[in-house]
Every structure is written in structure tokens, then in C-alpha cells.
Amino acid sequence: MGLGVAAVMIAAAGLVWFKPWALWVDETVNESLPSASAPAITSPATTATGTASSTSKATAPAGPVTLAQGTFVSHEHETTGTAKVLRLADGSHTLRLEGLDTSNGPDLRVWLSDAPVMEGRAGWGVFDDGRYVNLAKLKGNRGDQNYALPADVDWSTYPSVSIWCDRFDVSFGAATLARA
């Protein structure tokens, strides 16, 4: 009887640790492009006669600007989609994942890394070898999603993004962020 109880407890712990049901459950996220209000720039307005009148307000372009992007390659699990670094009108930066499609899993994270993206098994475990920034828990294994980049992080020193399984120290997929 004691052996049976121990086996059940080990099996239960294994299920909690591995979460095998996550492989069959998809979480789809469809966030719109991020937007931020542009700061107003005050400049003197000129009248038809060429004289300055009261000040008017002009704003910077309202839409986000793509600074870098890359296409995901598969590692531990088949992964497709695009990663983009966007500069918003207020000067902040966001990592946007578009058309992401990967397997679900336990403790998936979005990482910026200084490791190069390598295809196949060679690329599975390299992203925690050097410097990396853990941006957040992956919001969903499918769809479009945004991750704010911390203001104190120079994203350009991290040339890759990985969907990282922190539980098993393996990349599900990664993309090289090439300047646009």
C-alpha cells in the first residue's frame, strides 16, 4: 500500500511539474498595435503675410516605427511568426510578436538575448549562456502580442528574442532582430 501511495504522489508531482495538458491547450492573444500619445511640440505659426502669430501645436507621427525585426525559427517546438522592435510616438519601445504560433508549455517567457540564433538543436539552449532580459511571461502561444521594453535596457545590445521555457531551460523558437 505504501508503494502505491508513493507512486501516485510521484505521478501527481510529475503532472504538476511537466503540465502535459498544456501541449493541447492553445492560448490566443490578439492585441492591437501599441500606441502612445506623441508629446506636443510648440512652434510659432506663420500667417499668410509672413508674420508670426500665436503658437500652434504640431505632433510627431502617431504610428509606431519598426526599428528591427526578424522571423522565428523553430527549436524545441515548431515556432513561426515575426518579432519586431517598435518605437512609439512618445519615444518608448515595445517588442511586438505578430502571427506567433508555437506550442504551449510550462513557464514560457519572452527573452531578449545577446546569443546568436542558430537553427536546429544547436540553438536550443544558448540563450541563457550570456546576457539576457526576461521581459515577461508569454501571454499566449498564438497571436499578436506586445511587451514593453524597459527604459533602462538598450534593446540594440540584444540581437535576438527567444520564447524560452524557464522550467526546462530550452528555447521553443527564436528570431534574430535585424535593423529595419
C-alpha positions as CSV (number, residue, x, y, z in Angstrom):
1,M,0.0,0.0,0.0
2,G,2.8,2.5,0.9
3,L,4.4,1.8,-2.5
4,G,1.1,2.6,-4.3
5,V,0.7,5.9,-2.4
6,A,4.2,6.9,-3.2
7,A,3.7,6.1,-6.9
8,V,0.5,8.2,-7.0
9,M,2.3,11.1,-5.3
10,I,5.2,10.9,-7.8
11,A,2.8,10.7,-10.7
12,A,0.9,13.7,-9.4
13,A,4.1,15.7,-8.8
14,G,5.2,14.8,-12.4
15,L,2.0,16.1,-13.8
16,V,2.2,19.3,-11.9
17,W,5.9,19.8,-13.0
18,F,5.5,18.9,-16.7
19,K,1.9,20.1,-17.3
20,P,1.5,17.8,-20.3
21,W,-2.1,19.1,-21.0
22,A,-0.5,22.5,-21.9
23,L,0.6,21.0,-25.2
24,W,-3.0,20.5,-26.3
25,V,-4.4,23.8,-24.9
26,D,-3.8,26.9,-27.0
27,E,-3.9,30.4,-25.6
28,T,-4.6,33.0,-28.4
29,V,-3.9,36.7,-27.8
30,N,-4.8,39.4,-30.3
31,E,-3.5,42.7,-29.1
32,S,-3.6,45.7,-31.4
33,L,-0.6,47.7,-32.3
34,P,0.6,49.7,-29.3
35,S,0.1,53.4,-29.4
36,A,1.3,56.2,-27.3
37,S,0.5,59.9,-27.4
38,A,3.2,62.0,-29.0
39,P,4.4,64.9,-27.0
40,A,3.2,68.2,-28.4
41,I,5.8,70.4,-30.0
42,T,5.1,74.1,-29.8
43,S,6.2,76.2,-32.8
44,P,5.3,79.7,-33.9
45,A,2.7,79.7,-36.7
46,T,3.2,82.0,-39.7
47,T,0.4,84.0,-41.3
48,A,-0.2,84.5,-45.0
49,T,1.7,87.8,-44.7
50,G,4.8,86.0,-43.3
51,T,4.4,87.4,-39.8
52,A,4.4,85.2,-36.7
53,S,1.1,84.8,-35.0
54,S,0.1,82.7,-32.0
55,T,1.7,79.4,-31.4
56,S,0.3,76.2,-32.8
57,K,0.9,72.6,-31.8
58,A,2.4,70.0,-34.0
59,T,2.9,66.4,-33.2
60,A,5.3,63.7,-34.2
61,P,4.0,60.8,-36.3
62,A,1.3,58.9,-34.3
63,G,2.0,55.4,-35.5
64,P,4.8,53.1,-34.2
65,V,8.0,52.9,-36.2
66,T,9.7,49.5,-36.8
67,L,13.3,49.6,-35.8
68,A,14.3,45.9,-36.1
69,Q,12.5,42.7,-37.0
70,G,13.1,39.0,-37.6
71,T,11.3,35.7,-38.3
72,F,11.1,32.9,-35.8
73,V,13.0,29.7,-36.4
74,S,11.9,26.5,-34.5
75,H,13.9,25.0,-31.7
76,E,12.4,22.5,-29.2
77,H,8.9,23.1,-30.7
78,E,7.7,24.3,-34.1
79,T,7.5,28.1,-33.9
80,T,6.5,30.6,-36.5
81,G,5.8,34.3,-36.6
82,T,7.6,37.7,-36.6
83,A,9.2,39.7,-33.8
84,K,9.5,43.5,-34.1
85,V,11.0,46.2,-32.0
86,L,8.8,49.3,-32.3
87,R,9.5,52.9,-31.3
88,L,6.2,54.5,-30.2
89,A,5.4,58.2,-30.7
90,D,6.4,59.0,-27.0
91,G,9.9,57.5,-27.6
92,S,9.2,54.3,-25.6
93,H,10.0,50.9,-27.2
94,T,7.9,47.7,-27.5
95,L,8.6,44.2,-28.6
96,R,5.7,43.0,-30.8
97,L,5.2,39.4,-31.7
98,E,3.0,39.0,-34.8
99,G,1.4,35.8,-36.0
100,L,3.1,33.8,-33.3
101,D,2.3,30.1,-33.4
102,T,4.2,27.8,-31.1
103,S,3.4,25.0,-28.6
104,N,2.1,25.9,-25.2
105,G,4.2,24.8,-22.3
106,P,5.0,25.4,-18.6
107,D,6.7,28.7,-17.6
108,L,7.2,30.2,-21.1
109,R,9.0,33.6,-21.2
110,V,9.9,36.2,-23.7
111,W,13.6,36.9,-23.6
112,L,15.9,39.4,-25.3
113,S,19.3,37.8,-25.5
114,D,22.8,38.5,-26.8
115,A,23.2,34.9,-28.1
116,P,23.1,34.4,-31.8
117,V,20.1,32.5,-33.2
118,M,21.1,29.1,-34.5
119,E,18.8,26.7,-36.3
120,G,18.2,23.1,-35.0
121,R,19.4,21.5,-31.8
122,A,22.4,23.8,-31.6
123,G,20.2,26.7,-30.8
124,W,18.0,25.2,-28.1
125,G,19.9,26.1,-25.0
126,V,22.2,29.1,-25.9
127,F,20.0,32.0,-24.7
128,D,20.9,31.7,-21.1
129,D,24.6,31.4,-21.7
130,G,25.3,35.1,-21.9
131,R,23.3,38.3,-21.2
132,Y,19.5,38.2,-21.4
133,V,16.5,40.2,-20.3
134,N,13.4,38.3,-19.2
135,L,10.7,40.7,-20.5
136,A,7.6,38.8,-19.2
137,K,5.6,35.6,-19.1
138,L,4.4,34.7,-22.6
139,K,0.8,36.0,-22.8
140,G,-0.3,33.3,-25.3
141,N,1.2,30.7,-27.6
142,R,-0.7,32.1,-30.6
143,G,-1.5,35.5,-32.0
144,D,-0.2,39.1,-31.8
145,Q,1.1,40.5,-28.5
146,N,3.1,43.4,-27.2
147,Y,5.8,43.6,-24.5
148,A,7.0,46.9,-23.2
149,L,10.8,47.3,-23.2
150,P,12.2,48.7,-20.0
151,A,13.5,52.3,-20.5
152,D,16.9,51.3,-18.9
153,V,17.5,48.5,-21.3
154,D,19.4,49.1,-24.6
155,W,17.5,46.7,-26.8
156,S,20.1,47.1,-29.6
157,T,22.6,45.1,-27.5
158,Y,20.3,42.1,-27.5
159,P,20.2,40.9,-31.2
160,S,17.7,38.1,-30.6
161,V,14.4,37.2,-29.0
162,S,13.5,33.7,-27.7
163,I,10.4,32.1,-26.5
164,W,12.1,30.5,-23.5
165,C,10.8,27.6,-21.4
166,D,12.3,28.6,-18.0
167,R,11.2,25.3,-16.4
168,F,13.4,23.2,-18.7
169,D,16.0,25.8,-19.9
170,V,15.2,25.4,-23.6
171,S,14.1,27.7,-26.4
172,F,10.9,26.9,-28.2
173,G,11.8,29.2,-31.0
174,A,13.9,32.4,-31.6
175,A,14.3,35.3,-34.1
176,T,17.3,37.5,-35.0
177,L,16.4,41.1,-34.7
178,A,17.8,42.8,-37.8
179,R,17.7,46.6,-38.1
180,A,14.9,47.7,-40.4
